[in-house]
């Protein structure tokens, strides 16, 4: 069965937005903003060469925020029908009768609204049939199983595609629509040796199916990663340099973004309160947002408040230039929105890059981390302590696989101790990071 | 009125859905070569209130309604869902789901077996039990009490969430069952500040309870006091040690250790597929003899409890490990059938738009013989962990982590200075054999747990008595 064209839904969803805003006005809201969305998708999973699951996804719904004076209420529903619109607006208005006045509430200033919403090339539907998707997943899994005889089991390979349309509008009269697609291929396999079993995975993801890595290559990488983990052991507790591979480095940068987010700052829930203009990382790195990358995973012309996005640095050579602000958090801090309601739109890590070999060589003896576990990150005080696995590096060369260790530091030290970044950027997310070398962290082991 | 007839009124009447109509759709699912077909109807309403910075800042209300339809043929599953409960939406989702099975089947649907499981909680909608004024009053009380604890308490955030879930399962095996599930949760989190810096503390409680439960026994003040206490303790915290050492885990919420080290690895799907470190080890010794671990969805009013699971099977008490010996896995219908064992009432799904899987309910360790003080006194140098944040596990290697949010050094058998938050890491089967003492103070967590698997989040309970692990790696900064 073929999927609906979601881009063609923009017109109708735009009308639904107007209808909801009109209903909000009718029910006495002084201001309102609404997001209406619809999406469809297909996920096909294969395990051990056999079709395992076929899932057809279709979601829709809207959420409305109303302002009554400076009080706010929010309601949402999975139903876009007329009766649901009335009931949902009513629920939002009811909530706003019990919340309290807050001068920071309300729509963003009208002059901040995006004035040009251009096509960022986010919508590239992939009309893949179930049989074809099954064949791609099977190819991917077979390539993974083929890597090594010790890969004896599989958690399957999956092909997924989704397309959706979201329309945001508010009572300033701003309305903006964007449609987008995301496609992915992934594989997870399991290998065994006399020490036990290990699993690992790999995936490719893109808005454009012809930009996905080949299924064979994804499978092969999954297989290679899994086999490389075999024989892993703990290492002795100690201080050493740690190289974060790109697939885990983006999470690391994500914690720093969390610590400079307006919401954390105005709640005083960050170790970086009152740090604009100060050093928050080593001068080896800059964090630059580019919302306008064609086909970028998080490309946007306007944020969740309708505010125009802009290309800008948040951190320049280690110095914090600006917090990541929505309309509300900006007002709480007496600042101006940076167009980041809903998060960062393609954050790139910039600086002088080196090859991974150069970074390993500079590290000498240390730990290369390729996988992290758990939630041991506290941005209030900066304490960072997570489970890790990867490889012991000696004399710049990978020596053996490591697991069941922790890596810990205070985030202040961690980011200031970055001594180099790689040229191997992982482009599969809203934060695109390369390998990151930290001069010293505490590794907990035996 | 039975839960089933109430659920039929809520879910079926607006779209004129009838038992005969549903039976017809199940027949369509079986008319292909399918072993099993199922329709899962659900509507969920949820309300949240948030107090921040001394004012009632936010509230939200949401409704989610739909139906998930699956067709299972051998190990293959076809799944589709619709966000409206009308015959035409059901028919097209049925058509999509059954496309998984490609050859003809018998079309036979078993006669309805109406399941009326024993009730483990009330069926009321908690949102409507208290007026908005009273709910907001609870938030204000918590704010006031937290700030009154100490001048160093600078920021207080309080949230109150209540939801009500009505669901109905109809399947080709004759299942016709419904549940109505209340859920409440209240959380207080604070930030304390002095000249040494800022620290946070939080405390929460909840369950499948009435909101009026929060009005009893000083529960709201208790949460506020506890959150403030943890933040103040953490102001005094010193750097945590790094390396392998004895760890004593406090009662209740520390049961998250079991959830990660043992629980996930004993879910039926991972064992059928052979991807769990516990696969093929039924009857083997996988933990020390002090460990008896159960999963029990029948406990009254608990966050992880269910009258029926999301496939319509009544929940039960399942002994997973008895005196260290592996006794049972947790099963849903698909994995039970493929492994040739009974279903254990552990088939759960986040919502109608997700496929069910074997999941935990309330997972806990039974009491042992030791007094908690005796356990602490037995450690000359190690740490005592009183509370944890989240954890996670790699079920294949058995490696798991969990992060301590309130912990102390133990020196010469006595609890000493508080230490900063740190991750603890170990290997499940390995760590469980090193549980050397189990306390007599069995306790369940206060009702705040969320378990994630394959992107689906579900409410669960965990619990354990005080217990000692002889060696666990602590991920502090002091090597």
Interface residues (C-beta under 8 A of the other chain):
Chain A: X1 X47 X50 X51 X52 X53 X54 X55 X56 X57 X58 X59 X60 X61 X63 X72 X73 X74 X75 X76 X77 X78 X79 X84 X87 X88 X91 X92 X94 X95 X96 X98 X99 X100 X101 X102 X130 X153 X155 X190 X196 X197 X198 X199 X229 X232 X234 X237 X238 X239 X267 X268 X269 X271 X273 X373 X374 X375 X376 X378 X380 X381 X383 X385 X386 X387 X389 X403 X404 X405 X406 X407 X408 X409 X410 X442 X443 X444 X445 X446
Chain B: X49 X52 X55 X56 X57 X58 X59 X60 X61 X62 X63 X64 X65 X66 X75 X76 X77 X78 X79 X80 X81 X82 X83 X84 X93 X96 X97 X99 X100 X132 X133 X136 X154 X155 X157 X191 X193 X197 X198 X199 X200 X234 X240 X242 X243 X244 X273 X274 X275 X277 X353 X355 X389 X390 X391 X392 X394 X396 X397 X398 X399 X400 X401 X402 X403 X420 X421 X422 X423 X425 X426 X427 X473 X474 X475 X476 X477 X478 X479
